[in-house]
């Protein structure tokens, strides 16, 4: 430990007596060995230990590297350790968290003066002080000179991060080099998809592909979500608001002003080329709860309406769309549509069940018999009749 480091840590230790400094552990509340780091492969020279009510760093031989005056220390990667304490303002009763970084020899690399320390891109520590953000490279153990208004991670991304300057965002690679200009009002990841990124620029919403190709939509939207090959562009953040649907490859509008309920749309198949859509048809009161009543339909990535928005449930199997509409307590209509939206099969039933892949349906007819229909990839309908007890042996669940 250098003389400067000893003085700094002693000052912070003395601060504990004067201001009741508090250190908090972020990731571990027991002894932790900071080994097997991605950047530095050899074992660290120190480990975190707790003695009595304090945490400190101890070398492999048991020598104290950082005194046990802290209430918490956490690993910061590459054999670095983050120290956090609670500092009291000299002129008021307010307190502030302050952060600093030491290595496994107790050397102070970052003074205990920063408001926050986080990590981006696996190799950088983000340092915040006085509303300015800088980067500390854990590989070269140096602080980068550039200052930003904000630095943040991007959901699902470990190899890139974003930084803000003069009110605009840019994307940086793992070498801290900008791969876009500072030109975006917003950059986020879709909740449902790793690619592409969602952006807002010059009053328009859009997406940014993995090759940094911009695809802006005609106008701004309150929220954008990605489902397979579909862009769901919500005009408002209200659950009863409408949304537009776009092809993610071409940004072609598929159903402008579609009545899609905010909470209810879903990917239809692994290829991501069909989507369940729904509208709010009304509201039901169950006790003290108000339940939305939805009507559902389906569209394809080509913009074809596969099933009209009038059903209670939509299922998919192979190339087909299975649509169920409830007409009474035990009365249903089962409609099956082709991949082009053409009706293939229709049956009125009183009890209904299906296999998990929606390829075989079991239903009860008005004559009290059970029938089943299997519809193959060629849209060929196969019908058969069985007595109830035989069907119960075949499938032991009934969907009512």
Residue, then its C-alpha position, 0 to 999 in steps of 0.5 A: x500500500x502506498x503512503x498516499x493510500x494509507x493516509x486516504x484509508x486512515x482518513x476514511x477510517x477516522x471518518x467513521x468515528x466522526x460521522x458514523x460512516x457506513x460501508x455496505x456490501x453489494x453482492x456478498x454478506x459473507x467471506x468471498x474469494x474474488x477469483x477466476x475473473x475474466x480479465x485477470x485469470x490468476x487468483x487474487x492476492x486478497x479476499x474479503x473477510x468479516x470479523x466481528x461487525x466489520x469487513x476488510x481485505x486479508x492476504x493469502x498469508x492472513x495479513x490484513x490488507x484493508x482494516x476491518x473498519x468497514x461494514x461492507x466491501x464488494x468485488x469489482x472484477x479483475x481483483x479490484x474491490x469497491x468500498x462504499x461509505x456514508x458521508x455526512x454533510x458538514x453543514x447539514x444532517x444530510x448523508x451521501x454514499x461515496x465510492x472508491x476502488x482499491x486493488x488486492x494489495x490495498x492500493x487506492x486506484x479510485x479515491x473514495x469521493x465518487x457518488x456511484x460505481x457500476x460496470x459496463x461492457x465487462x471491462x469498465x467501471x463507470x464513475x459518477x461524480x458531480x453529475x459527470x460520468x467517466x470510465x475506468x479501464x480495469x485492464x490498463x488500470x487507467x481512467x479515460x479522460x472523456x466526460x459524459x452526462x450519463x453512461x449506462x448498460x443496454x439490456x441483454x448486451x455485454x459488448x456495448x454500452x451507451x453514453x450521453x453528451x449534450x442531451x444525445x445518446x451514442x453507442x460504444x463498443x467494448x474498446x470504448x470507441x463510438x460506433x454511432x454518433x451522438x444523435x439519439x434521444x433514446x436507446x433501449x432494448x426490447x423486453x422480448x428481444x435481444x435484437x434490434x435496439x429501439x431508438x427515438x430520433x428527431x421526433x420519430x421512433x424506430x429500430x437500430x439493427x445489429x449492423x447499425x442500420x437505422x429504420x425509422x417509423x413514420x412518427x413517434x410512439x409512446x412505446x415500441x415492442x418487438x415480437x418475432x418479426x413484428x414491431x408493435x408500435x403503441x400510440x399511447x401508454x394506456x392499456x386501451x390505446x391502439x397500436x400500429x404493426x410493422x414488418x421488422x425487415x421492411x418497416x412496412x405497415x401491416x395493420x395501421x390503426x389496428x385495435x390491439x390491446x396494450x397488454x394482449x398480443x403474442x408471438x404465434x410460432x417459433x418463426x415469429x411470422x404470425x401474431x395474435x391481436x386483440x381488442x377490448x370488447x367490454x368489461x365484466x365485474x367479478x366481485x370487486x374486480x373489473x375484468x377486461x373482456x377481449x376478442x382475439x384474432x391473428x395476422x401474418x407477417x404478410x399482413x393477411x388477417x388469418x382470423x377475424x378479431x372475434x374469438x375468445x382464444x387463438x391457437x396455432x399448429x403447423x400452418x393452421x390457425x385454431x379459433x375458439x368462440x364461446x357461445x354458452x356455458x358449454x357451447x363452442x364454435x371451433x373454426x380452423x383457418x389456413x395459413x392464408x386465412x381461408x376457412x378449413x373446418x368448422x364445428x359446433x361443440x359442447x365440450x372441448x379439449x386439445x393436445x398441447x400442439x393443437x393438432x387433435x381436438x376432442x369435443x362433445x356433440x349434441x348427441x352425447x358422443x365424443x368426436x375428434x378431428x385431426x387436421x394435418x399439414x395439408x389441411x386434410x380433416x379426419x373425423x371419427x366417433x368414439x364413446x365417452x369412456x374411450x375418449x376419457x382413456x385417450x385424453x384425461x383432460x377437458x377444456x370447458 
